[in-house]
């Protein structure tokens, strides 16, 4: 099973100019732990986590997603095996990984997606 088989797509993402308050609302309303940041061509340029928002919004002077986003972003290819994704999540202590094809964000694989893949009856 590969990333493309289990990923969530399309992806909810923001651009760097989105106000941090709007990013906080998106994370809170959707129950996300992070959101990818893309440019106009949908290329992944960063990630904004709950921690980034709290640090930048309360402890810093940042006002936009671009001001608090983390870079570079660890990402995977759509053909990456789910076993590899699970290992990277565990080793790097991340809850989700962006899936990128030709430099464009095409999906996200979360820990929940990995669990669903493990539970599938057609899983080898």
VOBARO-993759 format. One record per residue: residue number from 1; x, y, z of N, C-alpha, C, O in turn. Coordinates in steps of 0.001 Angstrom, whole numbers, plus 500000, padded with zeros to 6 digits. Each point is the difference from the previous one (the first is absolute). Example, Ala and Ser with C-alpha at 12.3 -4.5 7.8 and 13.67 -1.06 7.14 Angstrom:
// VOBARO-993759
REC_1_513190_494310_507800_499110_501190_500000_500900_501200_500000_501036_499981_500665
REC_2_498614_501069_498615_500820_501190_500060_499230_501090_500730_500509_501108_500169
This chain:
// VOBARO-993759
REC_1_500849_498832_500000_499151_501168_500000_500903_501243_500000_501023_500043_500683
REC_2_498584_500929_498559_500795_501212_499807_499269_501228_500525_498804_499955_500286
REC_3_501939_501146_499835_499429_501264_500497_498759_500389_499210_498990_500397_500581
REC_4_501084_499489_498104_498875_500401_499151_498732_499191_500280_498898_500447_499681
REC_5_501251_498376_500907_498852_499152_500310_499285_500409_501284_498829_499670_500191
REC_6_501864_501041_500681_499427_500315_501311_499938_501487_500303_499390_500401_500991
REC_7_501227_500421_498180_500092_501433_500296_498650_500708_499910_499087_499562_499299
REC_8_500822_501528_501423_498855_500884_499928_500279_501015_498900_501045_500650_499984
REC_9_498008_499475_499102_500157_500931_498889_498604_500385_499524_499131_499131_499937
REC_10_500621_502106_499733_500922_501134_500013_500333_500427_501435_499324_499626_500958
REC_11_501725_501157_499148_500524_500428_501288_499534_501411_500322_499986_500878_499138
REC_12_499633_499321_502116_499725_501353_500477_501358_500627_500284_500766_499488_500815
REC_13_499530_501610_498519_501289_500675_500157_499760_501505_500048_498916_500482_499667
REC_14_502104_500246_500750_499940_501460_500036_501198_500549_499250_500961_499280_499727
REC_15_498974_501996_499945_501149_500688_499418_500687_500800_501108_499431_500217_501070
REC_16_501776_500207_498658_500808_500675_501019_499387_501308_500491_500322_500450_501100
REC_17_498813_500162_498118_499434_501291_500398_498723_499894_500847_499433_501021_500390
REC_18_500120_497772_499890_498790_499811_500804_500291_500445_501444_501014_499605_500577
REC_19_498098_501214_500004_500203_500464_501376_500059_498834_500995_499276_499014_499862
REC_20_501585_501116_501125_500200_498944_500986_498699_499687_500746_499769_498853_500381
REC_21_499397_502140_499825_498710_499785_500670_499126_499043_499166_499313_499139_500550
REC_22_500723_501022_498143_499237_499126_499111_500560_498579_500020_499240_499033_499958
REC_23_502078_500839_500107_500630_498675_500085_499593_499334_501313_499677_498813_500018
REC_24_500336_501943_501078_499600_499457_501303_498560_499504_499950_499695_498929_500524
REC_25_499418_501839_498852_498595_499605_499891_499864_498725_499158_499218_499114_500345
REC_26_501530_500791_498566_499961_498823_499143_500425_498758_500781_499334_498966_499945
REC_27_501764_501142_500773_500486_498866_500784_498975_499596_501060_499708_498817_500170
REC_28_499753_502165_500534_499041_499715_501070_498691_499442_499449_499477_499017_500524
REC_29_499996_501597_498432_498707_499582_499450_500049_498623_499344_499047_499227_500101
REC_30_502051_500470_499233_500106_498730_499273_500635_498882_500833_499970_498834_499609
REC_31_500606_501532_501542_500659_498995_500829_501345_499566_499447_500501_498928_500338
REC_32_500084_501906_498811_501315_499703_499427_501087_500337_501021_499814_500863_500858
REC_33_501320_498445_499038_501155_500330_500824_500981_500887_499244_500885_500616_500594
REC_34_498946_499439_498089_500869_500828_499161_499330_500187_498647_499068_499284_499636
REC_35_501435_501697_499636_499487_500258_498654_501181_500342_499098_500898_500735_500412
REC_36_499113_498740_498359_501077_500331_499077_499858_501429_499472_498901_500547_499911
REC_37_502235_500031_499747_500032_501325_499383_500512_499806_498575_501049_499395_499777
REC_38_498187_501131_499262_500349_499848_498597_500116_501365_499337_499483_500998_500502
REC_39_501207_499026_498358_500072_501234_499221_498886_499987_498949_499159_499101_500004
REC_40_500830_501870_499113_498936_500120_498995_499949_498809_499053_498945_499710_499436
REC_41_502171_499595_500380_500052_498829_499125_499755_498699_500774_500229_498911_499473
REC_42_499310_501202_501771_499718_498867_500876_501240_499199_500363_499917_498811_500307
REC_43_501235_501850_499654_501236_499359_500456_500092_500169_501508_499728_501077_500532
REC_44_500655_497859_500148_500136_500014_501445_501182_500878_500395_501125_499768_499558
REC_45_498621_501248_501279_501077_500906_500424_500227_499975_501514_501008_500513_500485
REC_46_498063_498895_500255_500147_499952_501445_498841_499273_500641_499131_499450_499324
REC_47_500877_500560_501989_498933_499380_500776_499779_500855_501239_500952_500513_500588
REC_48_497800_499636_499801_499680_500723_501234_499321_499018_500944_498924_499482_499701
REC_49_501706_500265_501433_499442_499095_501004_499308_500807_501090_500122_501224_500055
REC_50_499158_498083_500801_499384_500657_501157_501075_500731_500811_499801_501132_500441
REC_51_501322_498209_499741_501102_500596_500763_500505_501275_499333_500269_500989_500682
REC_52_499860_498999_498005_500449_501187_499270_499049_501166_500220_500434_501133_500213
REC_53_498252_498583_499735_498999_501051_500182_500075_500583_501400_500000_501218_500176
REC_54_500064_497907_500817_500061_500475_501390_501282_500799_500234_499965_501079_500593
REC_55_501159_498392_498941_501279_500694_500193_500004_501346_499284_500385_501017_500576
REC_56_499188_498983_498178_500032_501230_499210_498923_500985_500359_500218_501211_499957
REC_57_498616_498279_500398_498876_500874_500295_500013_500613_501379_499501_501109_500193
REC_58_501063_498186_500771_499994_500508_501363_501382_500375_500508_500164_500971_500740
REC_59_500821_498252_498855_501348_500262_500505_500821_500848_499041_501075_500480_500360
REC_60_498431_499706_498432_500740_500764_499002_499134_501080_499400_498901_500277_500481
REC_61_501601_500324_498473_499271_501105_499369_499508_499639_498603_499622_500884_499230
REC_62_500380_497837_500437_499590_499582_498659_498501_500204_499810_499219_499836_500937
REC_63_500389_500520_497849_498584_500232_499708_499479_499147_498853_498798_500001_499734
REC_64_502081_499270_499581_499575_499181_498854_500559_498582_500101_500916_499724_500776
REC_65_498506_499390_498421_500484_498625_499946_501477_499965_499615_500770_499214_500552
REC_66_499625_501634_498504_501396_500047_499578_500945_500423_501115_501173_499627_500001
REC_67_498322_501141_500936_500827_500455_501116_500249_498954_501063_500918_500139_500809
REC_68_498260_498797_499197_500161_498972_501031_500299_498616_499425_500328_499078_500746
REC_69_499563_500774_497948_500140_498657_499418_501396_499429_500208_500990_500725_500101
REC_70_499052_497949_499960_501253_499268_500121_500445_499552_498615_499188_499568_499181
REC_71_502094_500539_500572_500600_499530_498756_501370_499433_500328_500569_500390_501019
REC_72_499974_498746_498208_499367_499274_498912_499016_498974_500556_499997_499705_501195
REC_73_499176_499761_497921_498971_499052_500394_500372_498600_499512_500355_499804_498838
REC_74_499558_499246_502061_500196_498606_499649_498771_499556_499219_498877_500164_500477
REC_75_501313_499280_498342_498864_499559_499194_500360_498692_499304_501155_499573_499999
REC_76_497832_499806_499413_500180_498713_499348_499383_500037_498605_499210_500886_499673
REC_77_501162_498150_499534_499506_499814_498636_498721_499153_500029_499842_499173_500897
REC_78_499246_501013_498146_498785_499189_499966_500249_498487_499934_499150_499214_500417
REC_79_502006_500381_499064_500316_498575_499900_500686_499439_501242_500327_498813_500031
REC_80_499896_502002_500980_500664_499543_501213_499149_498932_500695_498794_500183_500166
REC_81_501821_498712_500237_499257_498961_500708_499491_500514_501357_500686_500764_500679
REC_82_498123_498813_499698_499426_500425_501274_500889_499562_501160_500065_500691_501017
REC_83_500621_498173_498847_500905_499560_501065_501129_501005_500209_500408_500249_501134
REC_84_500096_500329_497780_501043_501011_500111_499450_501270_500654_500663_500611_500838
REC_85_498136_499774_498777_499373_501185_500582_499823_499815_501495_500295_500910_500774
REC_86_499227_497922_499644_499807_499719_501424_501328_500082_500751_500065_500550_501099
REC_87_500982_498904_498306_501323_500040_500649_500490_501441_500154_500519_500368_501055
REC_88_499321_500447_497903_500418_501400_500063_499195_500753_501056_500555_500805_500748
REC_89_498151_498938_499312_499162_500651_501013_500493_499678_501400_500084_500882_500854
REC_90_500241_497857_499379_500471_499589_501322_501384_500561_500318_500229_500516_501094
REC_91_500682_499384_497958_501373_500452_500229_500108_501513_500139_500804_500497_500789
REC_92_498384_500241_498441_500084_501456_500014_498924_500657_500858_499902_501225_500059
REC_93_499296_497951_500602_498964_500499_500908_499067_500999_499325_499747_501082_500528
REC_94_499739_498540_498288_499040_500838_499291_498674_499260_499891_499959_498771_499952
REC_95_498976_501991_500009_498658_499415_499942_499483_499840_498588_499081_499217_499755
REC_96_501507_501524_499308_499574_499886_498609_501131_500427_499087_500914_500723_500396
REC_97_498996_498809_498371_501014_500329_498999_499330_500474_498721_499083_499355_499492
REC_98_501381_501776_499991_499497_500453_498701_500501_499066_498896_501110_499471_500063
REC_99_498053_500348_498941_500363_499184_498834_500152_500961_498821_499081_500748_499667
REC_100_502095_499214_499712_500351_500959_498958_500382_499266_498725_500755_499028_500020
REC_101_498703_501464_498865_500328_499466_498686_500359_501172_499091_499235_500957_499882
REC_102_501914_498965_499485_500477_501086_499137_499965_501337_500734_499596_501017_499435
REC_103_500825_498974_501816_500093_501186_500862_498646_500562_500421_499947_501041_500655
REC_104_498954_498292_498981_498668_500483_500365_499399_499118_501084_500153_498778_499979
REC_105_499167_501849_500957_499315_499288_501065_498787_499279_499423_499110_500632_499431
REC_106_500856_498045_500716_498890_499226_499444_499199_499256_501066_498913_499497_499716
REC_107_501604_500429_501491_499292_499283_501055_500729_500097_501320_501072_500595_500107
REC_108_498314_498801_500897_500577_499926_501341_499688_498616_500545_498883_499506_499845
REC_109_502092_499873_500789_499768_498742_500700_500151_500268_501488_501030_500492_500459
REC_110_497926_499174_500282_500003_500187_501457_500203_498652_500688_499939_498946_499367
REC_111_500301_501110_501933_500081_498755_500757_498686_499230_499889_499999_498770_499938
REC_112_498894_501952_500039_498692_499347_499875_499894_499269_498674_499435_498908_499940
REC_113_501109_501688_498975_500000_499327_498699_500806_498706_500057_499611_498993_499408
REC_114_501509_501039_501304_500831_498799_500155_499230_498935_500780_500046_498820_499652
REC_115_499248_501590_501399_499188_499048_500770_498910_499374_499132_499768_498792_500056
REC_116_499574_502031_499150_498962_499476_499099_500591_498987_499021_499385_498974_499708
REC_117_501803_501323_499795_500661_499079_499069_500313_498679_500689_499854_498937_499396
REC_118_500570_501118_501844_500306_498782_500756_498748_499167_500244_500066_498772_500044
REC_119_498801_501889_500114_498753_499315_500321_499275_499435_498781_499061_499216_500144
REC_120_501365_501175_498667_499306_499558_498776_500098_498478_499841_501048_499397_500233
REC_121_497851_500019_499373_499979_498532_499835_500772_499547_498765_500424_498847_499923
REC_122_499765_502065_499097_500724_499618_498793_501504_500250_500118_500742_499831_499032
REC_123_499695_500568_502151_501425_500258_500230_500782_498691_499971_499619_499031_500656
REC_124_501463_500943_498593_500808_498770_499944_500738_499750_501293_500722_499010_500117
